[in-house]
Each structure stands twice: as C-alpha cells, then as structure tokens.
Amino acid sequence: MKIFILDSFHAAGVEYASQHAEIVRWDDPRVKNWPEEADAVMVRGTKIREADLARAKKLKIISKQGVGYDNIDVAAAKKHGIPVVRTPGVNKEAVAELAIGLAIAVGRRIAELDRRVRSLEKLDRTRILGVEMWGKTVGIVGVGNIGSRVAHKWQSAFECKIIGYDPHRKLAIPQASKLSELLEKADLVSLHVPLNEETKYLIGKRELALMKPTAILINTCRGGVVDEAALYEALKGGKLFGAGIDVWEVETPRVDSRLLELPNVVATPHAGGGTEETQIRSALLVAEQAVDILKGGKPVEANRIA
C-alpha cells in the first residue's frame, strides 16, 4: 500500500504512516504521480480536483488536515466513491487563541506600536490610544468547535457580552436572528464559518457599513468570507477601528495587497493551527485515519465530509 503525502506534515504523522505503508513525501518528485499510484493521500492545502480523481483508480481515502476542505472537490470524490475525512476540533484551541490574540493586537495597536518603536519614531502616547475589550460585546459568526471556544474565552477572561449568529445550529449563547443584528451591536466581530456558496463574501461592503466605526473585525476561517477590497475601503475611510486577518483571498497575501499598507491591520499567514501541539495531534490523526481505512476500517462519521 502507498500513502502519498501531498503537503508538508509534522514528522509525527509522517513517521506513523511510514510504519504501516510505503510513503511518498511532498518533496519526492514521484509525488506528482499520486492519482495513478496512491492507495491513500494525506493532504493539507494541495488542490484535488475532478480530473485528478477520475485517474485515481486505486484511491481508497483522502485524509485532510484541518477543518476547511475547499481545496478538495468533494462532489467529485463522492461520485467516484472515495471517502474524504478531516480533523475537526483538533485545532480549536489554537485557532481560538490566535483569534483572541489578533483582536487584542488590533485593539491595543501592538503591531503598529512595535513597528514605530523599532523605527525610533518619537511617539506622543496621548495620540496613539487603543481600545479595551473588557465588558465589550463580541459577535461570533459561526458557533461550531472554534467559535464556541472563542465565545467561552472572551466571556470567561474578559466578561464580554456574547452574541452568536449561526443559522445551522441551536445556540447555547444569546443568538442574533440576522447577521445584520449582530454586526450593528458588536464591538468585535469574529468569523468562524466554512467557505462555501453561502458564505462567499459574507462580509462585504453592505455588512461592513453596518458595523460600528469603533469595531474590530477578525477573520481566522477562510479568506473568501470577507471581500478584501471592501474591507480596505472601510478601514481606509475610518469606518472600522481595525482588522486582524489570518486568512486571505490569495494566500499568502501578495506584496501588492492594499490591506498590508494599513497600520490598523494585523496580518498572519494562515497560522491559526500553527502550534507544535496542534500539528502533532492533527498530523497523527490524518495518518491514523488513512492507515485505518487501508486496513479495512470505516471512516469516522464525525470526521467524514464525503
């Protein structure tokens, strides 16, 4: 049996897979032949499309690291009878931590002040004030594994008032009946939804105009959920206090991204799950799921998406 590892994985997952099957790593030139040769694939961001799956006659499982799966043609996989599994919940604490960290960095202008101190600029502290989060209203858009942890942390550590919006779940927290209601009330909007037809540009010009000019927007889910051009105009025009962005329409953002010009944007390179602990857990689960299927097991339904 051959497991093709299409992207860079933590050594823990690579080692586990190698103990149970022949592996072909992402840095091996043979990896390009995965559609013809793979019995299983371990994948992070590499795109898997209909044309690939049509050639994948031996493929028994696609094991995806992470929660989002917009890089995989799930409908095509289902058509060809190839199960797709992912690792939901494994990175929830890490992503939740980063979402909160970005919000504090934006509100207290940490990244901006760091740059200005390093440039030896003479600073008037009375003219570079930030905003506190204590007791503020936090809007959580998408209250699943990650969104619920973000809500809990803001409420527990900062005594924030929480409003959730998730039309697909019955929430245990106060719930907005419409997204517009949440946007109008929140001092901080934190996004935690998958990218699909329903959520593409969920936050655009109209939605940004509903937010308070003192509000902060945080996106740690998927880049296409926010219209970056509209966000640039809102931030440039003083319609928002700032934004923390971990995910981008084009990843990693190009040097010509106008958002990177703005001092009130804190940027990270899709690093939400980027902790040693999360990468070990996630890589191991990806490998374990692939090996289990190759040994005749069945996909864990809670993790299956096709």
C-alpha positions, 0 to 999 in steps of 0.5 A: 500500500502507498500513502502519498503525502501531498503537503508538508506534515509534522514528522509525527504523522509522517513517521506513523504512516511510514510504519504501516505503508510505503510513503511518498513525501511532498518533496519526492518528485514521484509525488506528482504521480499520486492519482495513478499510484496512491492507495491513500493521500494525506493532504493539507492545502494541495488542490484535488480536483475532478480530473485528478480523481477520475485517474485515481483508480486505486484511491481508497481515502483522502485524509485532510488536515484541518477543518476547511476542505475547499481545496478538495472537490468533494462532489467529485470524490463522492461520485467516484466513491472515495471517502474524504475525512478531516480533523475537526476540533483538533485545532480549536484551541489554537485557532481560538487563541490566535483569534483572541490574540489578533483582536487584542493586537488590533485593539491595543495597536501592538503591531503598529506600536512595535513597528514605530518603536523599532523605527525610533519614531518619537511617539506622543502616547496621548495620540496613539490610544487603543481600545479595551475589550473588557465588558465589550460585546463580541459577535461570533459568526459561526458557533461550531468547535472554534467559535464556541471556544472563542465565545467561552474565552472572551466571556470567561477572561474578559466578561464580554457580552456574547452574541452568536449568529449561526443559522445551522445550529441551536445556540447555547449563547444569546443568538442574533436572528440576522447577521445584520443584528449582530454586526450593528451591536458588536464591538468585535466581530469574529468569523468562524464559518466554512467557505462555501456558496453561502458564505462567499463574501459574507462580509462585504461592503453592505455588512461592513457599513453596518458595523460600528466605526469603533469595531474590530473585525477578525477573520481566522476561517477562510479568506473568501468570507470577507471581500478584501477590497471592501474591507480596505475601503472601510478601514481606509475611510475610518469606518472600522477601528481595525482588522486582524486577518489570518486568512486571505483571498490569495494566500499568502497575501501578495506584496501588492495587497492594499490591506498590508499598507494599513497600520490598523491591520494585523496580518498572519499567514494562515497560522491559526493551527500553527502550534507544535501541539496542534500539528502533532495531534492533527498530523497523527490523526490524518495518518491514523485515519488513512492507515485505518481505512487501508486496513479495512476500517470505516471512516469516522462519521464525525470526521467524514465530509464525503 
